[in-house]
Amino acid sequence: MKFFLLSDNVDTLTGMRLAGIKGIVVHEKDEILAALHEACSSKDIGVLLVTELLAEKIPEEIKTLRLDMTGPIVTIVPDRHGERRRSDYITNYIKESIGLKI
């Protein structure tokens, strides 16, 4: 099982390559979808890392892939600029999911 990165910048890809993770840099929605489809059709890739900016451009596709049990595990990672989500992301997610305020 291998990791693969879909990134929107070269710096994040370079950092992941230092850790032994291969990947590709894409920017436009059609490029992203083509790379996503190719990565998901590969039997070698077990974990697909996607930078937050790319995930924001294709939210429905990411959601569909995360629910699909036959493809790779899709994980959204921050890029070189840091995390884009709000600081209370986890708390808000729990509140929206199950209705409990923590």
C-alpha positions in Angstrom: 0.0 0.0 0.0 1.4 3.3 -1.1 0.7 7.0 -0.4 0.1 9.5 -3.2 -0.2 13.3 -3.0 -2.4 15.6 -5.0 -1.0 19.1 -4.4 -1.6 22.6 -5.5 2.0 23.7 -5.0 5.5 22.4 -5.5 6.7 23.1 -2.0 4.2 20.6 -0.4 5.1 18.0 -3.0 8.8 18.5 -2.4 8.3 18.0 1.3 6.3 14.9 0.8 8.9 13.5 -1.6 11.5 13.9 1.1 9.3 11.5 3.1 9.2 9.1 0.2 5.7 10.0 -1.0 5.2 10.5 -4.7 2.6 12.9 -6.1 1.5 15.5 -8.7 0.9 19.2 -8.8 -2.4 20.3 -10.4 -4.3 23.5 -10.4 -7.4 23.5 -12.6 -10.6 21.6 -11.8 -10.3 19.3 -14.9 -6.7 18.5 -14.1 -7.6 17.7 -10.5 -10.4 15.4 -11.5 -8.2 13.6 -14.0 -5.4 13.1 -11.5 -8.0 12.0 -8.9 -9.5 9.4 -11.2 -6.1 8.1 -12.2 -4.9 7.8 -8.6 -8.1 6.1 -7.5 -7.9 3.6 -10.3 -4.4 2.5 -9.3 -4.4 -0.6 -7.2 -1.1 0.3 -5.6 -2.3 3.5 -3.9 -3.9 2.9 -0.5 -3.9 6.4 1.0 -4.5 9.5 -1.2 -3.4 12.8 0.4 -5.1 15.9 -1.0 -4.2 19.5 0.0 -6.9 21.6 1.5 -7.1 24.1 -1.4 -7.6 21.3 -3.9 -10.2 19.6 -1.7 -12.1 23.0 -1.6 -12.3 23.0 -5.4 -13.9 19.5 -5.6 -15.9 18.9 -2.3 -18.5 16.6 -3.8 -16.0 14.3 -5.4 -13.9 14.1 -2.2 -17.1 13.3 -0.2 -18.0 10.5 -2.6 -14.5 9.0 -2.5 -14.5 9.1 1.3 -17.7 7.1 1.4 -16.5 4.6 -1.2 -15.1 1.5 0.6 -13.3 0.1 -2.5 -11.0 3.0 -3.2 -8.0 4.5 -1.4 -8.4 6.3 2.0 -8.7 10.0 1.2 -7.1 12.3 3.7 -7.0 16.1 3.4 -3.8 17.7 4.6 -2.7 21.3 5.1 -0.3 22.8 2.6 2.8 24.9 3.2 0.7 27.8 4.3 -0.8 25.9 7.2 -4.3 24.8 8.1 -7.2 26.7 6.3 -10.0 25.4 8.6 -11.3 27.2 11.6 -9.6 26.5 15.0 -12.8 25.0 16.4 -13.3 22.7 13.4 -13.5 19.4 15.3 -15.8 20.8 18.0 -18.1 22.3 15.3 -18.1 19.0 13.4 -19.1 17.0 16.5 -21.9 19.5 17.2 -23.2 19.4 13.7 -23.0 15.6 13.5 -24.5 14.5 16.7 -26.0 17.6 18.2 -23.8 17.7 21.3 -22.1 20.9 22.4 -18.6 20.3 23.9 
